């Protein structure tokens, strides 16, 4: 499979965060809402999992839905990883499986300042 061209962008804001102890370390669940190209209004939860508090890298999961103007709902789930990208910023790359059968690569940055998650969506075929 090859990563294709950028097919859209997303821009979301955090609405809440829950910190958890997990079997292998720590986790943060971040509730996000915003918009994404071809997905309308998007609402979902991204979970960050790390082996220890303050880890510079770790795994992520995504579970959410896009609410299109025509009334259709597209659900998506994905897995990926995060890396430290500077002071209170993290680069997040994930492979997303969408309920319409498409597979996308999301490449974005989560920033504590402004509590934003912004990035691009790429075709994966």
N, C-alpha and C positions, 0 to 999 in steps of 0.2 A: 504494500500500500504506500502511496505517496501523498504528501501534504500538498494540497493545491493552493491556489491563490486565495487571498483574503476575500471573503464573501460578505463581510459585515463587521459591525462594531457593537459593543455593549457598554453601557454606563449605568452603574448601580450605586446605591448608598446602603450602608449598614443601618438596620433598624434596631438590632439588639445583638448581644453576644452572651453566650453561656460558656463558662470554663468548667471543664470536667477532668477528673482523673480517669485514665483508661488503663486497661490491663498492661499495656506496654509503655505507659508514660502519661502524657497529658494531651488534652484535646480542647479545641475551641470551636464552638458552633456559631457561625455568623449568619444571621438572617439578613438577606439582601433583597432589595426591590429597585427596579429601574426599567430600562428599555433595551431592546436589542434588535438589530436589523432583521426583518422577517419574522420576529417573534412577538412584536408589540410590547405590552407590559409584561415584565418578567418578575416573578417572585420565587425565591428559593432559599435553601440553606447550604452553605459550604462549611464543611468540617475540616479543620486542620489538626493533624495528628503528629506528635513529635515524641521522640524517645525520652526526652528530658526537658524541663523548663528551660527556655532560652535557646533551644536548638536552632541552628541556622538553616536546616533543611528538614523536610518531612513529607508526609503524604496528605492528599486532600481527597474529599469526595464532594459531589454536588448532587442535589435532588431539587428539582424545581419545575415550573410550568410557565409557558408563554401564553398570554391571552390575546389572541388576534382580534383585529377590528371586526372581522366577519362573524365573531362568536365562537370560532374554533379554539380549542385548547391543545397545545403541543406540550407534552411532558418530556422531560429530559433527565438523564442521570449520567454521572461520569466519575472518573477517577483520574488523579494526576499527582503532581508534586509541587512543593513550594521551595523557593530558595530566598535567602536574605538579599534584598536589593537596595540596602541603604538604611538610613535612620528611620525606623518604624515603617518600612516598606518591604513588600514581599512580591516576587514574581511568581505567578501561578500559571502552570501549563496543564491542561486537562484534555482528555479525550471524552467527548460527549456523545451519548446515544440518544437520538430523538425518536419520539413515538411515530413519526412519519417514515421511519426507516433510514434517515440520514445519519451520518457520523461526521462530527466536526471536531476540530482542534481549537480550543480556546486558549489564547495567550494574553494574559493581562497582568495588571499590577494592583495590589491591594495596598492602600495607604491609610495609616491611622489619621493623618491630617485630613480633615474633611470626611473621614470615614468612607472613602470611595473605593470602588473596584471597577476599573476601566480597561478595555482591551479590544482585541480583534478576534473574529471568528474566521477559520480557514476550512475549506473543503478538504475532506479526507476520503480518498477513493482508491 
